[in-house]
Amino acid sequence: MTVAVLVPVLVAPAAHADPGQVLALAKDVDTVLNNIRKWIMGILAGLATVMLTVGGVRYLLAAGDPGEVEKAKTAFRSAGFGYGLAALAPLVVGILKGIVGAN
C-alpha cells in the first residue's frame, strides 16, 4: 500500500513556479496574523465548548458519585481555561505583530 502511494510522488514531474506569479492570498502580514487569531479563537472556543458539554453530561450522569462529580468539575475547569485562552488570543497576536513589526 505504501509503495502504491510513494511511486506516483517519486515519478511526478517537478513543479516550477513562475517567478512573476504570486501564490499568497493575503495582502500583508497583518492579514495573516488576523487570520491566525481567528483560527486560534475558533479552535479554542470549540474545544472549550466540547469540554463544557462533557462536564455537563458527566455531572448529570454522576448520580452522586464523588469521583464522577470531581471529573465533571475538572472538565468545567478545563472549559474555563479554554475560554480564557480564546479571549487572550488577540493579545497574543498583538504581541506577535509587535515582534514582526506589522503594527
N, C-alpha and C positions, 0 to 999 in steps of 0.2 A: 504494500500500500504506500509506503514511504517513497519507494522508487518511482511509482506512478505519479507522485506529486512533484518530486525533485527533477525528473527528466525534462518536463516542459520548461521549468525555471532555468535549468542549466543550458538548454539549447535555444532559448528565446533570444532573438536579436537584441542588442543593446539599444536602449532608447537614447536619442540625442536631443537635448533641449535646444531650442532656438535661442540664441543669446538675447534677441530683442523681445522675446516673449516673457511676460510677467506671469508667474504662476501663483502668486499670493492674491488672496481675495481681499484681505484687509488693506486699507489705505495707509495706516501708520501703526506704530507700536501702541499708541493709546487705545485704538480699537481692539487690538489683540488682547491687551490687558483687561479691558472691559468685558470682552467675551469670556476670558478666563474667570473673571469674577462671577459672571452669570452662571457659568458651569459649576463652579465650586459651590455657590449658594444653592443651586438646584439639587446637586448631588447630596450635600449635607442635609438640606431640608427634607429631601426624600427619605434618606436613611433615618433621620430623626423621627419622621412620621411612622416609618415601619417599626422602630423601637417603641414608640408610644403605643402603637396598636398591639404589639407583642406584650408589652407591660399590662395593658388593659385586659387583654384576653387572659393572661396569667393570673391577674388579680381576681377576675371573675370566676375562673376555674379553680382557684386555690382552695376554696371550701374551708377556710380557717387554718390550713396547714401553714405553720410559721415559715418553713423553708421556701415554699412557693410564694408566699407574700413577700419575703425578702428578695427573691429573684425578680418579682414584679417591680418592686421598688428600685432595684438596680437597673432594670430596663427603663423605668421612668427617669432615673438619674442620667442614664446614657442619652436618652432623648433630649433632656435639658441641655446637656453638653453639646449635642449636635446642633440644636437650635442656636445656642450661644456662639458656636464656631461659625455657623452660617451668617449670623449677624455681624461677626467680626471680619468676614471675607472682604468687604470693601476697604477696611483698614489695612489688611494685608496687601491688597492690590495697590493701595495708595503708597505703601512703603516700597513695593516693587517699582512703581512709577518713579518714585524719588531716586531709587538706585540706578535705574536705566536712563534717567533724565527725560522722561516722557511728559513731565508736567508742563 
